Amino acid sequence: MSQSCPPEQRTNGMKEHLKKEIGLTAPGRPILQPPVEIEAGAEDIDILPNGLAFLSVGLKYPGLHSFAPDKPGGILMMDLKDENPRALELRISRGFNLASFNPHGISTFIDSDDTVYLFVVNHPESKNTVEIFKFQEEDNSLLHLKTVKHELLPSVNDIIAVGPAHFYATNDHYFSDPFLKYLETYLNLHWTNVVYYSPNEVKLVAEGFDSANGINISPDKKYIYVADILAHEIHVLEKQHNMNLTKVKVLKLDTLVDNLSIDPSSGDILVGCHPNGQKLFIYDPNNPPSSQVLRIQNILSEKPTVTTVYANNGSVLQGSSVASVYDRKLLIGTLYHRALYCEL
């Protein structure tokens, strides 16, 4: 297990950002715990209101490095109410193909009867599916309920659940064929999109993105947030009664924006970012990709406030893709490296 991030690796400006961000006064600072025992990335994280965190681990994605290329992916859980939370791999019910499990974006939904559903974007053998599980807390397991496949879901990246079998999903490419994907990116076609899925209706609800990536929903359920990673943008879309989306605004940033999480205490958006995207795809252990987490406050206002929560040059954390918070505890996940747990 690696050591926690030494204070000298953060600049004085970074310390001031952190103090401003979490309301600390000198000499206070966040306590960065040793990295969570994950060897091949925690690409996405979702935390329940009771502090149970789900982590999507072991993603194999074309062009990206992997520290465990032959090991199937999985879903881990951490109880952030524990004094020293540990990551536990959830058992998945029989009949589900564990050998080809390749989880990407995840989302939870709590039904009116308190049933917890976990939605997982899956790329088994380079295909695209959405797996719907029921979380069984009594034995820390996932009961597989359904596999969703659809022609409007050719290259799914992330997902936000809005019902027990209902979700919005981003496609980061228009095509599913690897060569056409490359061509699409090279030609900068802006064809990627957001799709709404329900058992009774599947439809395109937003399009024109460079590469639609992370997606989430506002606490009042009125707005959908979409990260366009290649355009360095976060799009705000208003959810209509018929589940269509209408564009409200676009926030431009100077970094590649990946997954989006919502701080339940404030409604702020936490963004896992990649300051130098080229390093993600041309991996050099001597010059690894850095990590960055941003907080966006009042995104609907004329001038949202954007502050840095965490930054590292890759010496501790490489390729941050997500950051989720619960009760002043922060989990930062990565594409293929490890995860970091911080007490704020």
N, C-alpha and C positions, 0 to 999 in steps of 0.2 A: 504494500500500500504506500502511495506517495505521501510526502509531507504536505502540510497545509501551506498556503501561499504566504511567503514571508512578506512583511510590510514593505520592505525596500523595493520589491518588484513593482509596486504601484507608485506612480508619480505623486508629487505633492498635490497637483491639480486633481488627480484621481481621488485622493483622500478627501479633498474639499468637496468634490462632487458627492462622495459617499455620505459625508456628514450632512450636506444639504438635503440629500435624497431621503435619508431615513430619520432625519431630525435629531442626530446625535450632536453632542457638544464635545469639544476637545477635553480630554484626550481619547474619548470613546471612538470605537471603530467596530465594524462587523467582525465577528469571529468566523474565520474561514476554516471549516473542519477538514480533516483529511478527505481526499476524493472518495466518493462512494465506490464500492468494489464492483466496478463494471469495466469489462475489458474491451468492449467493441461498440461503444456509443450508446447514448440514450437520446434518440432523435426527437422524441416528443414526450411531454409530461402533462398529466391532468390530475388535479387534486380535488377530492370530494370535500364538501363542507365540514365533514368530521375529521379532516386531516389525513385521510388515506390517499396516498399519491400513487398513481399508476405510471410506469415508465416503459416506453417502447424501446427495446434494445436489440442490437445486432443487425441493423439495416445493411443490406448489400444493394448498392445502387450503381448503375453503370457509370464508370468514370471516377468513382470515389474509392479512396483507399479503405481497407478493412484490416483490423488487427486480428480478426478471427474469421477468415473467409470460409472455413469449412464447418463452422458451428451454426446451427439454426438460431433464428431470433427467438425472442420470448417477451413476456410481459412480467415486469417486476412490480412489487408493491413495497412502499415504505409508510409506516405510521408516524407522521410528524408530531403526534402528541407525545411520543416516547422521548425520554430524556436523551437517549443515544439511538436514534432510528437506524435500522439496518434494512438493507434491500433483500427481499424474499421473492423468489420466482414463483409465480402462480401456476398451479397445476391446471391443465386444460383437459376437458372431458374426452373420453375415448371416441374414436371415429374421426377426430380432426387431424389433418395431416401436419404433424409437428415437424417432420423432416424438411418440409419446404416452407415453413413459416418464416416470413420476411416482413415484419411489421414496420410501418412508416408512421403516418399521423394517427392520433387517437383522440377520442372524445367520450365523455360519460354523459349519461342521462338518467335522472332519478324520476321514476314514475310516481303517480299519486299514491300508490300503495307502498312506496319506499323501495321498490325494486330498483336495483342499480344495473343499468345496461352499459357495456363497454363496446364502443365501435372502433374497429381497427382497420386502417388501410393496409392491405396485404399485397405483396408482390411474389406469389409463389411461382417459381420457374419463369420469372420475368413477366408474368401476367398481372392483371389488375383486378382486385376484388375488394369488397368491404365485408369484413366479418363482424357479426353481431353476437356478443356474448352476454350472458347473465352472470353477474358477480355473486358468488356464494360465500359470504363472509365467514360463515360458521366453519368452513374447512379451507378457506383461502384458495378457492378454485374458480375457474371460469367454465360455465356451461355453454357450449357452442349452440347457437340457435339457428343461424342463417348465414349463407354466403350470398352476397349481392354481386351480380355481374350485369353490365348493361353497355350497349354501344355508345352511350353518352358519357361513359366513364372509362376512356381509353388510357389515361395516364394520371391516375389519382395520386395526389400528394398529401392533402390534409382534409380534415372532416370536422364538422361541428354538428352534434346531434341535437335535434329539436323535437324529438318524440321517440317512442319505443322502437320504431322502425322507420324513422324519418330523419333526414339529414341534408345539409348542404355540403358539397365536396368541391375541392379545387382540382382542376386538371392542369398540370404544369407544362404539358405539351398537348397539341391538338391530335397528333398521330401516336400510335402505339409502336409502329415499326422503328427500330433503332436508327436506321439510315435516314428515314424521313424526319425523325426527331432532330437529328443533327442538322439536316438541311433547313428545317423550320427555324432553329436557333440561329444558324448562320445567316439566313435571309431576313431575320428579325420580323417575322410575319405578324406578330401580335394576335395570334389566333386562340390563345388559351382562355379558359372560361371557368365559370362556377355553375354547378348543376344542382338542382333540387331533386331529391329522391323521396318518394313515399310508395307504399305498396300499390297505390292507385294511380299515381302520376309521377312521371319523370320528365323534367324539362330543363332547358338551358335558361338561366336567369340573369347571367351577366357575362360579358365577353369583351375581347379587345385588350387583354393583358399580355405583357411580354412573357411572363411566366408566373401564373397564379400559384401561390405557395400556401403560407399559413392562413388559417381562417378562424374567426371566433365571433362571439356575439356579445352585445352590450348587456349589462346586468338587467336592464329593463326590457330586454328581448326585442327592442325596436330597431336596432341597427346591427348589420353584419360588417365585420372588419376583414379585409382581404389584403394580404401582403403580396405585392408584385416584386419578386426578389431581384429580377434583372433590371427593372426600371427604378429601383431604390424608392419604392412608394408604398404607402398604406392607403387603401381605398375605403371610404366609408359609404355604405349602401343602406338605404332604408328598406326594411322588410314590410311588404304589403300583406293585406289580408289573404290574398291568393297565393302567397309565398314568393311572388316575384320580387325582384330587387330593383330599386331605382338609385342612381348615383347621387350622392350628396356632396362629397368633396374628396380631394386627394391631398395627402400630406407627403411632401417630398423630403427625403433624407439623403445623407451622403454616405450610406453604407448599404450592403446587401441585407435585406430584411427577410428573416426566415419565419419561424413560428411565432404566433401571438398568444399571449395569455392575459387573463384579466385578474387584477388585484381585487378580490371580493370586498375588501374594506373600503376601497376608494373608487373603484371603477376604472382606475388607470390601466393602460395597456403596457405590458412588459414584452419586449421584443428581443429574441435571440438574433444576433447579427454577425455578419462576416465582413470585417473591414477590408480584407484582401482575398477576394473570391478565387483568384487564380491559384493560390496556394492550396485550396481545397482539392483541386483536380490534379495538380502537379505536386505530389506529396514529397517533401524533403524533411526527414527527421531532424536535420540540422538547421532548418529554416521553416518551422511548422506554421500552419495557419493560426492566426490569433483569435481571441474571443472578445466579444463585446455584448453587453446587455444594456438596452435603453429603456427608460420609463417615459411614457407619453401621458401627460395630464391634460384634461379638458380638450380632447381631440375635436370636439364639435365647435369649439370657440374659434375666433378669427386668428388667434395666435396661440396654438397649443404650446405647452412647455415640454421640452425634450431634455432629459438629463441622463447622464451615464451612471448606471448602477454598478457595473463591473467591467473591467478591461484587463486583459492579460495578453502578453506577446506570444503565447503558445508554450511558455515554459511550464505552466501548470495545467492549462486547459486549452485544447485545440479544437477550433471549429464549433463554437457555441451555436446551437440551433434553437434553444428554447430556454425560458426562465419562468418558473412558476412560484408563487408566494403563498404562504399560509401562516397567519399569526406570527409575523416577523421572522419567518423561516423561509429561506430562498433555496430552491433547487435549480441548478443550471445543468442542462443536458447538452450533448454534442452529437455531431453526425457520426463519428466513428471512434472517438477517444473515450473519455471517462465522464463522470458526473461530479458536480461539486455541490456540497451542502453548506449553506451559510446561515448563521444565526445573526439576525440584524439587531 
